[in-house]
Amino acid sequence: MSDSTRHWADRQERGSFWLMRLTAFGAKVLGRRLLSPILYGIVLYFFLFGRTARQSAWQYQQRLADWSRRDDLRPSHWRVFGQFMAFADALLDKLDVWNGKLRIEQIEIIDPALLRQQLRGERGQMLVGAHLGNLEVCRALAELGEQVTMNVLVHTKHAEHFNRLLGEAGATNLRLIQVSELDPATMLLLSQRLDDGEWLAIAGDRVPLHGTRTVRVDFLGHDAAFPQGPWLLAGLLKCPVNLLMCLKHEGRYRLFIEPFAQLIEWKRSNRQQVIAQWTARYAERLGQFCLQAPQQWFNFYPFWKTDDDASA
């Protein structure tokens, strides 16, 4: 199986865990100032030798520019390199989050619907984010703000290892839960967490490794596969769905939290249609957020798999 056809989770899961472990260790031993050049060097290596990742970033930037009709967003080698370096910067910011160096006063929370006031409600809700910006900062809500437990749903098999790293860093209200399959035991667990007033957070822009539950919708003017999981979960758990995005602007994080769906309802007869409608709405809103931080979408794999590879 070639690097370009292998699933993103196969390529990145193991590497992501060890990179995070190495980064966490380096932060304790060296600190951010000394660790920064090392991490930037690693990312530079992946930029130079990661052809698939480089092409994927080029393709994303090209399609964002075409979709928005903004020539200033058209890709160049320098702009693609800037997206890789933004990823390195986001990893360093994760260190500040893990080590308690990021205070809630340092984050601009944009919450026009006052959803933060509902974090301490009797029943939890769902937050759907993306690999855009730095969702690690949602710990600012879980740990620093309302002290509510946030359950982050992931596809990685290393969830328990990540939880150990979070615990070592002092995160007590942030928990990762592996949700490769929506089996009855998982659904019961998640429903109980909501009933206990805890919140669920999940990314809506990654297709799971061992799942066929995807839907193809328009994203940046081209057909792309998105997971059905967030919208299936919301319908099964009967909980409100909100969007959560955290983008960096001029060295400061902006945390956007906004209502998306009060209730998602579907029947067996119309499930595919309903899921496709909500996924399309999410993809459209994701594109709008990408315009606010064009180099902060960190999906370095062929997102539009049915199309020809971009050239870089």
C-alpha positions in Angstrom: 0.0 0.0 0.0 1.5 3.3 -1.1 1.9 6.4 1.2 -0.7 8.3 -0.9 -3.4 5.6 -0.6 -2.8 4.5 3.0 -5.5 5.8 5.4 -4.5 9.0 7.3 -4.9 7.1 10.6 -2.5 4.4 9.5 0.1 6.9 8.7 -0.4 9.5 11.5 -1.8 7.7 14.6 1.5 6.2 15.8 3.6 9.2 14.8 1.2 11.7 16.4 1.4 9.8 19.7 5.1 9.7 19.8 5.5 13.2 18.6 3.2 14.4 21.4 5.1 12.3 23.9 8.4 13.6 22.7 7.1 17.2 22.7 5.7 16.8 26.3 9.1 15.4 27.4 11.0 18.1 25.7 8.8 20.8 27.2 9.6 19.5 30.7 13.4 19.2 30.1 14.1 22.1 27.7 11.2 24.5 27.9 9.5 26.1 24.9 12.4 28.4 24.1 14.9 25.6 23.6 12.4 23.1 22.2 11.1 25.5 19.4 14.1 25.2 17.0 14.1 21.4 17.4 10.4 21.2 16.6 10.6 23.6 13.7 13.5 21.5 12.4 11.3 18.3 12.5 8.5 20.1 10.7 10.9 21.4 8.1 12.1 17.8 7.5 8.5 16.7 6.9 7.9 19.6 4.5 10.9 18.8 2.4 10.4 15.0 2.3 6.6 14.6 2.9 5.5 14.8 -0.7 1.9 13.7 -0.1 1.5 16.2 2.8 3.0 19.0 0.8 0.8 18.3 -2.2 -2.3 18.0 0.0 -1.6 21.4 1.6 -1.1 22.9 -1.9 -4.4 21.4 -3.1 -6.3 22.8 -0.1 -4.9 26.3 -0.6 -5.8 26.2 -4.3 -9.3 25.2 -3.7 -9.8 27.7 -0.8 -8.6 30.4 -3.2 -10.9 29.3 -6.0 -13.9 28.9 -3.7 -13.5 32.3 -2.2 -12.3 34.0 -5.4 -9.4 35.4 -3.4 -6.2 35.5 -5.4 -4.2 36.4 -2.3 -4.8 32.9 -1.0 -3.4 31.0 -4.0 -0.7 28.6 -3.0 3.0 29.1 -3.4 5.9 27.1 -1.9 6.3 29.8 0.7 2.6 29.7 1.7 2.6 25.9 1.9 5.7 26.0 4.0 3.8 28.6 6.2 1.0 26.1 6.8 3.6 23.5 8.0 5.1 26.1 10.3 1.7 27.1 11.6 1.3 23.4 12.6 4.6 23.5 14.5 3.4 26.7 16.3 0.2 25.0 17.2 2.1 22.1 18.7 4.1 24.5 20.9 0.9 26.2 22.0 -0.4 22.8 23.1 2.6 22.7 25.5 1.4 25.9 27.1 -2.1 24.4 27.5 -0.8 21.1 29.0 1.6 22.9 31.3 -1.1 25.4 32.6 0.7 28.4 31.1 -2.4 29.5 29.1 -4.8 31.5 31.1 -8.4 32.0 30.2 -7.8 35.8 30.2 -5.4 35.2 27.2 -8.2 33.9 25.1 -10.9 35.9 23.4 -14.1 33.9 23.7 -16.6 34.8 21.0 -20.0 33.5 22.2 -22.9 35.6 20.9 -25.4 33.0 22.1 -24.0 32.8 25.6 -23.5 29.1 25.4 -20.8 29.2 28.2 -23.7 29.8 30.6 -25.1 26.4 29.7 -21.9 24.5 30.5 -23.0 24.0 34.0 -26.5 22.8 32.9 -28.1 19.6 34.1 -27.4 17.8 30.8 -24.4 18.2 28.6 -24.3 19.1 25.0 -22.1 18.3 22.0 -19.3 20.4 20.5 -18.3 19.7 16.9 -14.9 21.2 15.9 -12.3 20.6 13.2 -8.6 20.2 12.6 -8.5 23.9 12.2 -6.5 26.0 14.6 -6.0 24.5 18.0 -8.9 22.7 19.7 -6.6 21.9 22.5 -7.5 25.3 23.8 -11.0 24.0 24.6 -9.3 22.9 27.8 -9.6 26.6 28.7 -13.3 25.9 29.1 -12.9 22.5 30.7 -10.1 23.3 33.1 -9.9 27.1 33.5 -13.4 28.3 33.0 -16.5 26.5 34.2 -14.7 23.4 35.5 -16.9 21.2 33.4 -15.6 17.8 32.2 -15.0 17.6 28.4 -15.0 14.2 26.7 -13.1 14.4 23.5 -14.1 11.6 21.1 -11.2 10.4 19.0 -10.5 7.6 16.5 -7.0 6.8 17.7 -6.2 3.5 19.4 -3.8 5.4 21.7 -6.6 7.2 23.6 -5.5 5.7 26.9 -1.9 6.8 26.3 -3.0 10.3 25.4 -5.1 10.4 28.6 -2.0 9.4 30.6 -0.1 12.3 29.0 -2.9 14.7 29.8 -3.0 13.5 33.4 0.8 13.9 33.8 0.3 17.5 32.5 -2.4 18.1 35.1 -5.5 18.0 33.0 -8.3 16.7 35.3 -11.4 17.7 33.4 -10.3 16.6 29.9 -10.8 13.0 28.8 -10.2 11.2 25.5 -12.6 8.4 24.5 -12.0 6.1 21.6 -15.1 5.8 19.4 -14.0 3.7 16.4 -17.5 2.1 16.4 -20.8 3.3 17.8 -21.6 0.1 19.6 -24.3 -0.1 22.4 -21.7 0.0 25.1 -20.2 3.2 23.7 -23.6 4.8 23.3 -24.6 4.0 26.9 -21.3 5.5 28.1 -21.8 8.7 26.2 -25.4 9.0 27.2 -24.4 8.6 30.9 -21.7 11.3 30.5 -24.3 13.7 29.1 -26.8 12.9 31.9 -24.0 13.7 34.4 -23.7 17.2 32.9 -20.5 16.5 31.0 -19.9 17.7 27.4 -18.8 15.8 24.3 -16.4 17.2 21.7 -15.7 15.6 18.3 -14.0 16.7 15.1 -16.3 16.7 12.1 -13.6 16.6 9.4 -11.9 13.3 9.8 -13.1 9.9 8.4 -12.6 7.0 10.8 -10.2 4.2 10.0 -12.5 1.2 10.3 -15.8 2.8 9.4 -17.8 3.1 6.2 -20.2 5.6 7.6 -19.3 8.6 5.4 -21.2 11.0 3.3 -19.9 13.0 0.3 -20.7 16.7 0.2 -19.4 19.8 -1.4 -16.4 21.3 0.4 -14.6 24.3 -1.1 -16.3 23.6 -4.4 -15.4 19.9 -4.7 -16.9 16.6 -3.6 -15.3 15.3 -0.3 -16.0 12.6 2.2 -17.0 13.6 5.7 -17.8 11.4 8.7 -21.4 10.8 9.6 -20.5 10.1 13.2 -21.2 13.5 14.8 -24.6 13.8 13.3 -25.5 10.1 14.0 -24.4 10.6 17.6 -26.4 13.8 18.0 -29.6 12.1 16.7 -29.1 9.0 18.9 -28.2 11.0 22.0 -30.8 13.7 21.3 -28.6 16.5 22.5 -28.0 20.0 21.1 -25.0 20.5 18.8 -22.7 23.5 18.8 -19.7 24.4 16.8 -16.3 25.1 18.5 -13.4 26.6 16.6 -10.2 28.1 18.0 -8.1 30.2 15.6 -5.0 32.1 16.2 -4.9 35.8 15.1 -2.0 38.1 15.7 -0.6 35.8 18.5 -3.9 35.6 20.3 -6.4 32.8 20.3 -10.1 33.4 19.4 -12.4 30.7 20.6 -15.7 30.6 18.6 -18.6 28.8 20.1 -21.9 29.0 18.4 -25.2 27.0 18.2 -25.6 24.7 15.2 -28.5 22.4 15.8 -30.9 22.3 18.7 -32.0 18.8 17.8 -31.1 16.5 14.9 -33.9 14.0 14.2 -33.9 11.2 11.6 -35.6 8.0 10.9 -34.3 4.9 9.2 -36.1 5.9 6.0 -34.6 9.4 5.8 -31.4 9.0 7.8 -29.0 9.4 4.8 -30.8 12.5 3.6 -30.9 14.2 7.0 -27.2 13.4 7.7 -26.2 14.7 4.3 -28.0 18.0 4.9 -26.3 18.6 8.3 -22.9 17.5 6.9 -23.3 20.0 4.0 -24.1 22.8 6.4 -21.1 21.9 8.5 -18.8 21.8 5.5 -20.0 25.3 4.4 -19.4 26.8 7.8 -16.0 25.1 8.0 -15.0 26.8 4.8 -16.0 30.1 6.2 -13.8 29.5 9.2 -10.9 28.5 7.0 -11.1 31.9 5.4 -10.4 33.5 8.8 -7.2 31.4 9.3 -6.3 30.0 5.8 -3.0 28.3 7.0 -4.4 26.7 10.1 -6.3 23.7 8.6 -4.1 20.8 9.6 -5.2 17.9 7.4 -2.0 16.9 5.6 -3.5 14.1 3.5 -5.5 13.8 0.3 -8.8 15.1 1.5 -10.5 15.0 -1.9 -9.5 11.4 -2.7 -11.4 11.0 -5.9 -9.7 13.9 -7.6 -6.3 14.1 -9.2 -3.4 15.0 -6.9 -2.3 18.6 -6.8 1.1 19.4 -7.9 3.6 21.2 -5.7 
